[in-house]
Amino acid sequence: MKNYSNLRLVLSAFIFLSLVSCIAGIGEKPTQVPRDDISTISQNPTRTRSVNLHDIELHHWIFPESRVADVNWMPNSDRFVAVTSTEITMYDASTYQAIWTIPSTSDAKVAGFMPDGKSLVIYIYGSGFQIRDTITGKLLTEKKDNNPVDCFQFKAHDGVLRAKDKTLYLSVEDQSDKRITYTEVHVWDMKSLTCEGIFLRNEGQTRALDLSTDGKFLALSVGLNTSITGSDVSEDGQVTIWNLDLNQRACSIGHQGSIGRFNPSNSLLLVSDPKNNQLAYWDMNTCQMVGALKDTTTRYNLAFSPDGQLLAVWDEGIRILDANSGEEMLKISDPVPDNIFPIDRLSGTLSFSYDGHYLLYSIQQLPYKGLIFLWSLEK
């Protein structure tokens, strides 16, 4: 009996320490970017990708009176799915034609493709999930109930799927208090379609959710909009990194309008730093800055090519850079320039196809018109 009591004490202490580690740092001040004189992430930077890039707009799609909620490439394919407030459509990037289309609502959000690329996960606020066949669009599985209620209470903004255990992470916004917006991450087991919990609740509007290639770290970017067009972002923006293996916060990195993306080739986190006009690389195992790409930054969006060699930076136009040296390889004019209607760039998406030959970006022209642009990058 004495041994049993001691075991209970040990287990109680372990659980207490685990809870403390999970919530530690929630109120801590974000780490600021150090003013190190580091220009690149290697001592002798070289061009990592020997290609000739050219900016040929292949096609664009206009969705009148509709918002583009998500655009996502099908794994190992030149097909992509687009979700608007009226429809969900699978497109062929080489023919620009729709393969299939199903009606949608403004509450639908593509969470991503299953690892084999054969099925597509669609999250629907207040309703549940749909799993659809990527080739035909046919409904395979559906979860209609909203139990537990907390996991369906708010609209999802972004989603990433960890392939090794088919765990889905969704960033959602809690706007029940009209004075303050909070962002939190919901965890779903996609094998059983059950909600496993909620964590990482931060003040601010969600900007991006990203997962490191090794599936170890999750990065949540938040920021506060200070104008209806999303053209200004307050000083409260920050990127919070969560260690999924240890189930605890790793660190938070804060700058004005910051957004973070993992490089697929090395799992370093690239964080925009408009204040110092740079993009900073961070090692998440040490939470230390290890380098920076100077004289370029963004408050809007970033995207890596799947091989991690190219970096698209969206600010005043879209710049394609060598992800290692920062050398500019191509610049694409700002989408929808010199228009009398405002553009919401903060809600826009930016992504490379899996072979790196195409670049997609979507943008919202206020009040109600969504646009998707497809560009070819290689000869």
N, C-alpha and C positions, 0 to 999 in steps of 0.2 A: 504493500500500500504506500509506503514511503517513497519508493522508486516512482510509482505512478504520480504522486503529488509533485515530485521534482520534475517529471516530464511535463506535467501541466504548466508549471512555472516557466520552464524553458520555452515551451510553445507560445505561451502568452507574451513573453518578452520578445520573441521573434516576430510575432504578429504586430506588436506595438511598434517595434523599430521599423518594420516594413511600411506601416502606414505613415510614420514620420518621414521616411525617405521619399514616399510617393508625393507628399504634399510639400516637401521642403522646396523653398525657392519660389513659391507661388507669389509672395509679395516682394521678392527681392528685386533690386534695381538691375535692369538689363546691362550686360557687358557692352561697353562702348568699343568701337574699332580703335585699336592703338595706332598711333601716328608713326608706325615703323616705315623706314625707307626701303620697302620691298616692292619691286616693280613687277616681278613675275613669280610663278610657283616653281621655277627651276633655275639653276645657276646659268645654264646655257640653253636658253629657249630656242627651239627650232620649229619650223612649220611642221605640224603633225599630220597634215593632210594635203597631199599634192594633187589638187584638182583645180580646174578652171570653173569658177562660178559665174553665172550670169542671171540677171533678174528679169525673167520672162514671166509675165502674168499669163497663166494659162486660161484661167476661167474665174468668174466670180458669180455668187448666188445672192440674190436680194430677196428678203422676206418682209414684204410690206405688213405693217401693223403686227409685227411679231418680234419677239426677243430670241436671240440665240443663247440657249442655256449652256450648251456644251458641244464640243467637237472632239472626237476621239478616234485615233487610228486603230485599225484592226491589226493585231500582232502578225508580223511577217507578211504583210500584204499592202497593196496600194489602194485599199478601200478604207473609207472612214465613215463614221456615223455622226450625224448632226441632229441635235435636239433643239427644237424651237418651241415656242408657246403654243403651236398649233399641230406640229407633226414631228415624228422621229423617222429619219430617212438614212438609208445606207447608200453611199455614193461610190462609184468607181472613179478613181483619180485620173486614170488614163483616158477614159471616154467622157467624163463629167456627167454621166447619166445616173439616174436613180435606179438602184437595184430593187429596193422595196421601200414602201412608205406605210406607216400606220398613224392614225390620229393620236394626238398628244394633248396635254394640258400644260398650263404655265407652271404646274407644280412638279413636272417630270424632270429628272436629272440622270444622265448616264453616269453610273459609278465606274464602269470599266468592263473590259473583256476578261473572261476566264483565261487562265494561262495557256490553254490549248487553242484559244482563238475561236472555238466552235460555238460559244454562247456569250451572250451579252447581258450584263446586269443593269437594270433600270430601277432607280429609286423613285418612288412617288410619295410625296409628302402627304401624311394623314391616311395613307392607304396601305403601303407595303412595297414589296419588290415584284418585279417581273424578270424572269430569265427567258431570253428569246434566242432562237437559232440565228446565227449571224448570216447565213446564206439565204434563208427564206423569210426571216422575220417572224416565224411561227412561235407562238407562246409555248414554252416548255414547262415552266413551273411558275406558280404565283403564290404570293403570301398576301392575303387581303386584310387580315385582322391587324389591329393597331395595338397589340399587346406585346411588351409593356408600353404604356401610353407615352412615357418619357422619351422613348426612342423614336417616336413619330411626331413629336410635338412641334418641331420646327423644320423649316425647309433646309435641304442640304445645298451646300455651295460647291463642294469639291469632294472627290473620293479617290482613294488608292487601294489597290488589292495586293496583299502580300501573298505571293504565289505559293510559298512553301507550306503554308497551313490554311490557305484560302480564307484569310481573315480580311475583312473589308473595314477600312477606316473612313468615316465620313466627317467632314467639317460642317457644322450647322450653326446658324445664327439665332440667338435668343433675343428677340425684339419685343418681349412682353412688357418691358419697362421702356417707354418711349424716350426717356432721357438718356439711357445708356444701352448700347448694344454689346452683347457678350457672344463670344465664339467658343464652342466646345467640340470635342471629338467623340463620336460614337463608334463603338466596336461591334462588328457583326461577324458571326460565324456563318459563312456562306454554304457550308455543307448541310447545316440544319436550319438555316435562315432564322437564327435566333440572335437577339441582342444580348451582348455579354457585358455591357457597361458603358459608362460615360466618364471621360477624364479630360484633363488639360483645358480647363475653362479659363479664358482670358478676356479681358475687356477689349473691345474693338471689333471691327468688321473684318471677316475673313478675306484674305487676299489669295492664299494658295495653301495647298497641302501636298507634301512631297515625301517620298519614301526612298531611303538609300538602296542601292543595288543589292547589298547584302541583307536587306530586310531588317537591319538592326536599329536604325534611327528613323524617326518621323519628325518632319519639320513643319510647323504651323506658322504661317505668316499672317499677321493682322495689322490693321491700320484704321485710323478714323478719317472718314471723308469729311471735308469741310466745305464742299460745294456740291450742288446738285449734279454737276457734270462729272464729278470725280476727278477734276483736274488738279485739285490740291489735296495734300495729305498732311495730317498734323504730325507733330513731333512724337506722338505716342506710338508710332508704328514699331513693331518688333517681330523677331523670329524666335520661336521657342522650340527647342529640340527635346524630344522624349526618347529615352533609351528603352526600346520595346522588350529587349531581353531581360533587363533588370527591372522593368516596370517603374521607372522613375525619371524625373526631369533631369536632363543632362546639363543644359544651360539655356540662357536667353541672350540674344544679341539684339541690341536696339539702335536704330538710326531713324532718321526721318524717311518715311515711306519705304521701309525696307521690305524686300521680298527675297526668299531663299529657295534655291534649287540645287539638288545633288547632281554632281557629275557622274554619269553612269560608269565611267572607266575607272574611277578611283574612290568613289563615295565621299569625296570632299564636298563640303557645302559651300556654294557660292552665294554671297549675300550682297545685295546692292547697298551702296553707301553714298547717296546723293550729296550729303554734307561735305564729304571729302573727295567727291567726284571720282569714285573708284568702285570696282567690284572686288570684294574681299573673299579669299578662300580660307575656310576654317576646317580644321581636323576635329571631328566630333569625339574621337576617343580621348582627346586632351582638352577639348573646348578652347583651343588656341588658334589664333590667326597664323597661317603659314605662308601667305603671299597675297598679292593683289594685282589686278589689271588696272593700271592707271588711266586717267583721262577718258573714262567712259563709265556710265552708270545708267540707272533707270528708276523711275517710280512706278512703272507699269507692269512689265513682265519680262521674263527670261525663259529660254528653252535651250536644252542641249540636244545635239543629234544623238541617236542611240549609241554610237561608238564613242561619244564623249569628246570628239575632236573639234566639232564646230559649236559655236555659241551664238544664238540669236538674241539680240538686245533691243527691246522696243522702247524708244523714247521719242525723240523727234525723228520719226522714220524708224526703220528696222535695220540694224547693223549686224552683219554676219562676221564673227571674229574667229580667229584661231583661239581655241579655249585655253591653250597653254601659254602662248606668248602675248595674246591680246591684239595681234596684228589684224587690222581690218581687211577683209577679203571681199566684201561686197556691201553696198548700201542700197536699200529699197526705200523709195519715197514714202512719206507718211500717207497711210491710207485715208481716202476721202479728204484731201486737203482743200483749204479755202472754201469751205462750205458754210452757208449761213446758219445751219443747224448744228447744235453742239454734239460732240462725240464723247461717249463714255469709254475711255480707254482702260480704266481700271478693271472693268468687267470683261475685257477682251481676252481671248485665248490665243496661244502661240505654240505651235508644235511642228516637229519634223516627222516625216514618214520614217518607217523602220529601216529603209535602205538609204535614208538621207537625201534622196533625190527631190523631194517635195517639201515645201513649207506651207503650212496652213495658218491663217489667222482670221479670227472673227472679231467683229466690232459692233457696237450698238450705236446707232445714230438716233438721238432723241428727237421727238418723243417715242416713236414706235416704228423702228425699221432696223432689222438685223441684216448684216452682210457677212459673207464668208469669202475669202480670197484664197486662191490656190496659185502658188508660184513654183516654177521649175528652177532648180539651183545648179544643175550640172549639165554640161554639154554631152 
